[in-house]
Amino acid sequence: MEDRVCKLVLDSIIETKGKDVVVIDISKVSFMADFMIICNGTSKAHTTGISGYILEQIKKNDIKVFGMNGLDDGKWVLIDLGTVIVHVMLPESRDFYTLEKLWSNGEIIYYDEQENLSAKI
């Protein structure tokens, strides 16, 4: 993975023990971003913790945040970093919205080995 923002976010998620991580290359199917990263937190506190750590690392690296939503609630935190869109979700939110199905025309370039990807797509 050559995109430094994508790698920084992925490393941050792994460091904070994000679950069921999937990175989808959407550059050929969308103009909105190049990558979409989806992961689960185990609780609202975990999703906000993962998201907060991502934002901390982004700030340290002088990367612009274009938008963010859901940090107060913690069920589904969305962080727009321009080339990378990050979704940190509770499992029930992720199961309901099935983002992997919505973006199945993108190329999955990373997935957590614990993730049962076939159940999501």
Secondary structure as GFF3:
##gff-version 3
##sequence-region A 1 121
A	DSSP	alpha_helix	4	15	.	.	.	ID=ss1
A	DSSP	beta_strand	19	25	.	.	.	ID=ss2
A	DSSP	beta_strand	35	40	.	.	.	ID=ss3
A	DSSP	alpha_helix	44	60	.	.	.	ID=ss4
A	DSSP	beta_strand	67	69	.	.	.	ID=ss5
A	DSSP	beta_strand	76	80	.	.	.	ID=ss6
A	DSSP	beta_strand	84	89	.	.	.	ID=ss7
A	DSSP	alpha_helix	91	97	.	.	.	ID=ss8
A	DSSP	alpha_helix	99	102	.	.	.	ID=ss9
A	DSSP	beta_strand	107	111	.	.	.	ID=ss10
A	DSSP	alpha_helix	117	120	.	.	.	ID=ss11
###
